Amino acid sequence: MIIFAHRGASAFAPENTKASFKKALDLGAKHFEFDVQITSDNKYVVFHDYTLERTSNGKGKLSDKTLLELKKLDIGSWYSEEFSGEQIMTLKELIEFFPSDSFLNIELKRDKNDKRFFGESFLEIIRPIKDRLLISSFDWELLTYLNNLEPNISFGILVDKYCTNFISDIKDLPFIPYFINPNFKIIDENFINTFKEYNIIVYTVNDLEKALYLKSLGVFGIFSNYPNIL
């Protein structure tokens, strides 16, 4: 079973920061998960929340800020003064930071009022690493748009809750998802059997007993804040 460092080694350092990814590398991680959003000036940055307050000293929506404005923020001190001065990274900066044998899961995020898509400028950044990349999102419209631009991308469908029409919804997609990425709370043997034709990566698993249970079910991988969990 593969372990993805969830927002880096985010149990040990502030999430989605260079410090967090460096810690994950130090712990031996080779698979990484992180979130990407679009700034007001159409740059791609690594950050989870739609608003800035929880993990930075900024205020307001990320999508309302330019890259220059975001670069002035401290995104480490909220976790510990040890990480004071950590800056928001661009997608390009983070890709260049990782060793060339790293496998990356990029979760695409956009605020519900933001109608922009990840388009050609995004593809230009990720094309050189497409063979070691998974693009995932709860926003299936974003994945569909990208698939229309470039069909041979590995997509992951993020799922928080199991609903009645889930199977038919997946089969109605204009692409075949390479992975299904469900919340660990909905995983059991029946779920695994229902979706046995897909690779399953489960989020977010920070408990060893749960990780071992999922491994016994044949789960392909987990996202964990503890990349050394096993």
SVG drawing of the C-alpha trace seen along z (x, -y; Angstrom):
<svg xmlns="http://www.w3.org/2000/svg" viewBox="-30 -42 46 50">
<polyline fill="none" stroke="black" stroke-width="0.4" points="0.0,0.0 1.3,-3.4 1.4,-6.3 0.9,-9.8 2.2,-12.6 -1.0,-14.6 -0.1,-18.3 3.4,-17.1 4.2,-15.7 1.5,-17.9 1.5,-16.3 5.1,-17.6 5.1,-21.0 2.5,-23.5 0.5,-22.0 1.4,-22.7 4.6,-24.5 8.2,-23.8 9.0,-22.8 6.2,-20.2 7.3,-18.6 11.0,-18.7 10.0,-16.8 8.1,-14.3 11.2,-13.7 13.3,-13.3 10.9,-10.6 11.3,-8.8 8.2,-9.8 8.1,-9.5 4.4,-10.2 2.9,-13.6 -0.5,-15.2 -1.2,-18.9 -3.9,-21.5 -3.7,-24.1 -5.9,-27.1 -5.9,-30.1 -5.0,-33.6 -6.8,-36.8 -4.0,-37.2 -4.4,-33.6 -1.3,-32.1 -1.4,-28.6 -0.5,-28.4 -0.3,-25.6 -2.9,-26.3 -5.9,-24.3 -8.5,-26.7 -10.5,-29.1 -9.9,-31.8 -6.6,-32.8 -7.3,-33.1 -6.8,-29.5 -3.2,-28.9 -1.8,-32.4 -1.7,-35.9 -3.8,-37.1 -7.6,-37.8 -10.2,-37.2 -10.5,-34.9 -7.3,-33.6 -9.0,-34.0 -9.3,-37.7 -5.5,-38.1 -2.6,-38.5 0.4,-36.2 2.5,-39.2 0.0,-39.8 0.0,-36.2 3.8,-36.0 3.9,-38.6 2.0,-36.3 3.4,-34.1 1.9,-30.7 4.0,-29.0 3.7,-30.9 0.1,-29.6 1.6,-26.2 4.7,-27.2 7.1,-30.1 9.7,-27.7 8.1,-27.9 7.8,-31.7 8.4,-33.1 7.1,-30.2 5.7,-31.5 3.0,-30.3 4.6,-28.4 3.5,-28.4 2.8,-25.1 5.9,-25.5 8.1,-26.2 6.9,-23.1 7.3,-20.8 10.8,-22.0 11.5,-21.4 10.5,-17.7 13.1,-15.0 12.5,-13.8 11.3,-10.4 8.4,-11.8 4.8,-10.9 2.4,-13.8 -1.3,-14.0 -2.6,-17.6 -6.0,-18.4 -7.6,-21.2 -9.8,-23.5 -12.0,-26.6 -14.4,-28.6 -18.1,-28.0 -18.4,-31.5 -15.3,-31.2 -16.1,-30.1 -12.6,-29.9 -11.0,-26.6 -7.5,-25.2 -6.6,-25.6 -3.7,-25.6 -1.3,-27.6 -1.9,-24.9 -1.2,-22.1 2.0,-23.8 3.3,-23.4 2.2,-19.8 3.0,-18.3 6.6,-17.5 5.6,-15.3 2.4,-13.7 3.8,-10.2 4.1,-10.7 1.0,-12.7 -2.5,-12.3 -5.0,-15.2 -7.9,-14.9 -10.9,-17.0 -14.3,-17.1 -15.2,-19.4 -15.7,-17.0 -16.4,-19.8 -12.8,-20.9 -11.6,-17.4 -14.0,-17.2 -12.7,-20.5 -9.1,-19.4 -10.0,-16.1 -11.5,-18.0 -8.2,-19.9 -5.9,-16.9 -7.5,-13.4 -4.4,-11.4 -4.3,-12.7 -4.7,-10.4 -7.7,-11.7 -8.9,-10.9 -12.5,-11.3 -12.7,-12.7 -15.7,-11.4 -16.8,-12.5 -20.1,-10.6 -21.5,-7.5 -24.8,-8.4 -27.3,-6.4 -26.4,-7.6 -22.6,-7.5 -21.9,-4.5 -24.0,-5.9 -22.5,-9.4 -19.0,-7.9 -20.0,-5.9 -21.6,-9.0 -18.3,-10.9 -16.7,-11.6 -13.5,-10.0 -12.6,-6.9 -11.1,-7.9 -7.8,-6.2 -8.4,-6.4 -11.3,-6.9 -10.3,-8.8 -12.9,-8.3 -13.2,-9.5 -11.9,-6.6 -15.3,-6.7 -17.2,-5.2 -14.7,-2.4 -15.6,1.2 -15.3,4.5 -18.5,3.8 -17.2,0.5 -13.9,2.2 -15.9,5.0 -18.2,2.5 -15.3,0.5 -12.8,3.3 -12.1,2.1 -10.6,-1.1 -7.6,-1.9 -8.6,-3.2 -6.7,-5.9 -8.3,-6.8 -8.1,-10.1 -7.1,-11.0 -5.8,-8.1 -3.7,-9.0 -4.3,-5.9 -2.1,-2.8 -4.9,-0.3 -7.1,-1.9 -4.2,-1.9 -3.5,1.8 -7.3,2.6 -7.4,0.7 -4.2,2.5 -5.9,5.9 -8.8,4.9 -6.5,4.3 -6.7,0.5 -4.1,-0.9 -3.0,-3.8 -3.8,-6.3 -3.3,-9.9 -1.8,-10.5 -0.4,-13.4 2.1,-10.8 4.0,-9.6 5.9,-7.2 2.7,-5.7 3.6,-2.2"/>
</svg>
